[in-house]
């Protein structure tokens, strides 16, 4: 099968990235495709769900009608929707005025804290840091929060507020993603760059999937390839981050990423595609990828980009 035409036959949210990172098309080609995110397909559909006060589903992290009995984490509230649109590459101009509306109207479910100041959860703060930098909100205080809350072993853990002193793979990869995005948009700071390097070393020492104490695997989630990636750590999320970070820093990819890259390569089917290996339960506005077991354009694209291969 010819994989490139299959990938190009996609929603603008994916197609422009295939054009830029796989096809290596001229900038004017992928930029034109990217400009259509706000008016066509999945991007336009998500924008249509925005509330007049700037939020989505009338909630910061959870929709206002969230039910503790529903299956899985709802993915429809403001933070998840903004994160999706940012990762898809929507131009911030399409959300002009949203940062100000959220400053005025959005409060965290945790202690009713102001939206752009963040709260206590590492993963939530990481998404807010990146989303704020994207939309032009003042998140400098939140950027300072990450070095201040880095644990002695070099990573982060959302359970720090409960007294945990041991970092989490999930919290650490999300912190790194948010910090890298902030650096790319603003230049960051020396303290933040040092914190990011320490966080990367936490995961690299563990070769992205093993406990440092006894060398045992941390869990099956560490070897999964799935999209959307949401909050959990996964092999695809890790190799996507580390290859992008190395490119941003202008350094060779650390060889300790090699085992996970090999795992990604080994999951390729004979037709050149990768399958969707799982889905996180929870309410969505609409599906953005295929069911578990089906060939996935998003997983295939992310795998090829991380492997730096062009079908």
C-alpha positions, 0 to 999 in steps of 0.5 A: 500500500502507498502510505503517503496518499492515504495519510494525505487523504485526511482532515486539515488538522492532520494533512498539513502536518503530513505535508510538512513533516513527511512529504516535505512540501514547500511552506506555502503548501502546508501553511495553506492547508493549516489555515483551513483548520478553523473553517473545515473539518474537525477544527471547525467542529470543535470551535463550534462547541465553544461557549459564549463565555470562552469555555467549552462544556461550561467547565475548566477541566470537567464539563459542568454536568460531569457525573462521577458515575460516567465511564471514563474522564470526560474530554469535552471541557475547556482545557482538553479542547484547547489542548487538542486545538493547539496540538492540531495547529490551529492559529491562535488568531482563530480564538482571538479574545478567548484568553481574556474571556477565560481570565474573566469567566473560567475557574478551576474546579479545585478551590475555584482558582483563576484559570491562567494561574493554574492549580496544583495538578502537574498535568493540568498546569502543563497544558495550561502553560502551553495553552496560555503561551499559545493564546497570549495569556500571561502564564509567567508565574505558572512557568516558574511553578515547574522548577519550584515543584520538581521533585528530588529525583528530577521528575514531577508527580501530580500527587506531590500535594499529597506528600509524594516525593517519587516522580511519575512517568505520566506527570513527568512527560506531560510537564516536559511537553508543556515546558517544551511548547512554552519554550518554543513560543516564548524562549523560556528561561534558564531555570525552565531549561534546566528543569526540562533537562532534569525531567528528561534525564528522569525518564531516560535513566529508566529507558522510558519504560523501566523502574530504576529500582529493579529494572522491571517494566513500569506497566503495559501503558508504557509500550502502547501506541494510541491516539488521542494520547491524552494524559497517560504516558505511552511509547508513542507519546515519549518518542514523539516528545524526545525526537521533537525536543532533540530537534528543538535543542539541536542535539542528537537523539539520546541513544536511550530512546532507541529501545522505544523507537525500536518498539515503535518500528516493530509494530508497523504492519506489512502494509506500512501502517500502524494500528490504533492500540487502545482508546481512553474511555470518556465523553468526547465531542466526536471521535477524532481517530479510528476504533481500537485495532483499525489502521490509524492515520494519526498513529502512523503519522506520529510513528513515521515522524518519530522514526524520521521515515518517509514512505 
